[in-house]
Amino acid sequence: MSQNTPYDPLNAPAPAPPVYKNVARCTVNRLCRAVEMYRDGLPERMNPDELVWDIQYHTLDAKFADGNPLTILSGTKLYDVHGKMLDNSQRPAMISRAFAAHGIRVFPGDPQYDEKQVVGNVFRLTTAEPPGGIGRPVQLPEDVLGPNYVYTGPVRIVTPKSERGGGQADAPARVFTPAPIATDLNTDEVSRQRLQKALDGVDMADEAAVAGAIRSVGLTNATVNGVGLIGHLVNETLVDALASIGVRNDG
């Protein structure tokens, strides 16, 4: 005997990705070498010296039984395996747009970046589905709570993996080495010459080729007029910046 019901299994909705929320303080926001961020092993085909964007948070609403906070690792690569900058549908752009909605320039290579707005600040984070539904969720700021925010809500106690069974322990706390001191191309003539040689014959309109040339001589952390080369590249000011120090003048 058939029974009428509003549920139709043939038209069941697609599964919705789970959404996780946390109140967390940003503790790290920097550009660094891939080997400094991916301490548990580099992604396949990634150069250990490749420039990546490292973002970390400590949770205020969740902790381990010993009182230590959970660390949310929200870092991302900036280039694909071919050396091309990730497009505006990928993690760097998603994160930057979410912070920009709160009036914050979060990318450390941005000339308008202000670390005091990010590191030490407390955010209410929510997760979004990763690009293409592949990989871990992307943590995005839902609200900016301020550096002096005091969390008074319930705190979830998290059991370490080592105590849940399965034989896999939690990853040890990551110890970071400081990012290398930036090379100031305004004063470092030897580095200017190295960069000039690397850029010879490179199409300055080809972002991937320019980024590759910069990486090839180890100058991803270099600055011109106080702004990083990658920041200039992202903001389309690199040609003028280099021309100002006599490295490459296509004009």
N, C-alpha and C positions, 0 to 999 in steps of 0.2 A: 504494500500500500504506500503510495507516495505521500509525502508530507511537505506542505509549503513552508519555506523558510527564506528569509532575506539573504542568507549566505549562499553564494554561488562559488564553489571551489574552482571552477574554470575561469572565473574572473577575480580570483583572489589578488589582493594588492601585492606589489613587489616588496621584498623585505626592506625595511628602513634601517639605515646604519645606526648603531647605538650612539647616543650623544652623552658625553661625559663633561661634567663641570667641576671646576676647582677654583678655590681662592688661593692665589699663589703670588709670591714675590719674585721678581726677576733678579737673578743673581749674576748672570753672564750674558753679555750681548757683544759679540766681537767677530771680526774677520780673522781667520787663522788658517794654517795649513791643515789639510785633510787628516794627516796622521795625528794631529793634536786633538781632533774632535772624535774621530772614529777609533777610539782606544780598543774596542773589542774586535777590530778587523775592518779593513777598508772594503767598501763595495767593489764589486767586480769591475776591473778595468779602470779604476780610479788612481790617478797619480797621487802619491803621498804628499807631494808639495802643492797640489792644487788648492786654490783659494776656496774656502767654504765659509758659511755663515753659522756661527755657533750661538744658540739661544738656550738658556736654562732657567728654570724656575724651581723654587722650593715651596711646597704646598703648606698652607696654613690650616687647611681643613682636613688633612689626613697625615698620619705619621705612623712609623713603626712602633712596636710595643716598647722599644728602648728609648723612645722619645725623639729619635731622629726623623726629620721630615723626608717625604718622598721627593725625589728630584725628577722633574719633567724635562726631558731632553727634546727640544723643539727645533734643533738645528737642521740645516738643509744645504745641499750642494747648490752651486750657482750655474754650473755648466753641464751639458750632457756629455756622453762618451766621445763625441766628435769635437768637443771644445766649444760648442755653440752655446751662447747664453740661453738659459731656460726662458721660455716664452711667458706671456702674461696670464696663462692658465695654471702655472706651476706654483709650488710652495712659496718661493721668495715674493712673488707678486701678491699671492693671497694674503700672506702675513702683512706685507707692507700696506695693502689697501685697508685691511682691518684696523691697523693702528692709525692710518691716515684719517679714518672716519672719526677718530677721537682727537684729531689735531696733532698727532705725534708722527714725526719722521723717524722710523725705527731702524732703517738700514744704516749700519755703521759707516758705510762708504758715502753716504749722502752728505753734501756740504752743509746742510741745515740740521744734521743730526746733533741732538743734545743728550748726552748720556744720562744726565740727571732726570730726564723725563722717562727713562726706561729702567736702568739698573737701580735697584732699590725700591722701585715703585711696585705697588700691589695691584694686581689685576684679577677680575673675575673672568676666567677662561672657559671657553666652550670649544668642543671639537667639531670640526667639519670634515666631510668626506674628502679623502685625498684625491688628487687629480687622477681621473680615470678609474677611481675606486681601487687603486693599487697602492699598497704600502700602509704605513701607520696613519692614523687620523692627524689632522693639522690643528694645533692649538691656536685659537684666535681670541683676542681680547673682546669680551662682551661688555665690560665696564672697567673704567679706571678708578681705583679706590684711593690712590694716593700713597706716598711713602710712609705716612704716619698712621695709616689705617691699622686698627687693632681688631683682630678677628675674635668674636665672642660666641660664635655658633658651635654646633656639635663638631667634634673631631673624630673622624673615622680611623680606627686602628687597623692597620694592614699587617697581615701575617707574611713574613718573608717566604719566598719560594722554597727555601731550604727546609721549611717546616710544614709545607703543604704536601710533601711527597713528590715523587717523580724524579728525585735524585739530582735536580739541577738547582744550584745555589744562586742567590741573587748576585748580580755583578758587583764587584767591589767598587767602593767610592772612587770616582775619577779624580786623579791629581793632575792639575794642569800646569804646564810650563808657560811662562809668559810669552805672549806673541813677540816676535822679533821686533826690535826697535825700528821704526820706519826710516827708510832711506830718504833723505831730503835732497831731491834732485836740483833744488835751487842752489845748493852748495857743493854737491858731490859730483865733480867733473868726470871722474872715472865712470861712475854709474850712468851719467848722461851719455857718454860715448858708447857704452855697452848697449843702452837702449836705442840710440841712433842706428847702430849697426843692425840690431834685431829688427828694426822697423823698415830698413831699406827694402824697397820693392813691395811693401805690404800695402794693400788697399785700405786706406783709413776708414772707408765706409763699411768695411767688413768687420763687424764687431768680434766675431769669433777669431778671425785672423789676428786682429790687434791684441785681443786678450791672450791668444796663444804666444804671440811675440813677447809680450810682457812677462808671461810665466816662464818662457824659455830662458830668460836671463835672471830669473829669481827676483823680479822687482814688483811683485803683486802688492807688496806692502809699502812701496815707495809713494812719496807725495810730491806734488807741485803746488806751490803757493798755499801750503797747509792742507790741501785736499788730496786724498788718495787717488792714484791713477784709475783704479776701478770705479771710484766715485765719479771722476771726470768722464769715464767711458759711459757709465749709466746715464749721466746727465747731459751727454752730448757736448761736453766742453773740452774734451781731451785735445783736439787739434789746436785750439787757441791756447790752451795751457802749455802744451809742448812748444808751440811757437814762441811763447813768452820767455822760454829759457833756451831757445835756439836749437832744440832737438829735431823738430820736424816742422817745417813751414811749407804747407802746400799752397799757401796763398800766393 
